[in-house]
């Protein structure tokens, strides 16, 4: 199962709009296929993905804590 949110282009603007809090994120290729996922501080993790990863799109769900983000991840395996 995947997040039921629209994909966003993975670019500087999108990363800049990501909250500086824990969350669960999914990474997609250019055709919208999920190619990765993770839990962490959203803006920090997405900055790293933008700089070093090969994803073209992203979507996320913000959380109140790391534990909450991990529960969201478990529900979206």
Secondary structure, DSSP 8 states (H G I E B T S, - for coil): ----S--EE-SHHHHHHS-SSEEEEEEE-TTS-EEEEEEEEHHHHHHHHHHH---SEEEEEE-SSHHHHHHHHHHT-
